[in-house]
């Protein structure tokens, strides 16, 4: 039996067209399924790697593998994709650790600015906790994140890591023990965080040593990440008196040079701000606060890590900032 003629003015469909249409439909279905899981995959990759740009590359690689897979045999797409992303991240960590051995100065995670629209900042991990994760082995980090943060069953984590469940349980136990000190005993409220960040910006900008003394803890520290590409402190600065001398000196050397405050923001779960320093250099400052005082100050200046910052700040609704003087090493 022959197919009926198409309506007047339309060409009869060719067999190749039908094949292409079918392939397009399957790809569209795969895309829709993948996009539903993309936010979670980005969070896993970012927390594993500490780099937003690398996380996006990992998720893109996972997409290519998802399209090429026999999806009819995939019973649980979310677990299948989490497994792919985790294994890709474990491979990436090997090369990342080699690069960090030659990294100039302190290494800090790529700052993640809370924008209200970014899907990656929803799991509540702070920058201090991410730095603690850096001290773990890759498998410990994966076990802790997948089980404790993202809620995967222990058996699923074991399958992902290709280890026995008992071994994975021990990985998670060691990880929890090592990161326990990085968890704040008393979480900082939004109001308190923004109050301290504003006060610190104003005091450090003006070189108000007396005010800084009331804001900084006795064992406060400062770490600045320039990656050898822009001026930054090569070693962390530790201790209240050293930090007071540092900020007083930075202010004196700054002369009439002024930096612009871009916005106050929450950066990887910590209060802080984004600023443009002398020469137009973009910088983020994140503050770890406990008992009302700043215990650690994390400054990121490496331009390779700040590509998402301007976009994230611009996306924050209803928040603008006026100009101010900068507060950081220049």
Buried (B, 14 or more C-beta within 10 A) or exposed (E): EEEEEEEEEEEEEEEEEEEEEEEEEEEEEBEEBBEEBBBBBBBBBBBBBBBBBBBBBBBEBBBEBBEEBEBEEBEEBBBBBBBBBBBBBBEBBEEBEEEEEEEEBBBBBBBBBBBEEBEBBEBEBBBBBBBBBBEBEBBBBBBBBBBBBBEBEBEBBBBBBEBEBEEBBBBBEBBBEBBEEBEBEEEBEEEBBBBBBBBBBBBBBBBBBEBBBEBBBEEBBBBBBBBEEBBBBEEBBEBBEEBBEBBBEBBEEBEEEBBBBBBBBBBBBBBBBBBBBBEEBBBBBBBBBBEEBBBBBBBBBBBEBBEBBBEBBEEBEEEEBEEBBBBBBB
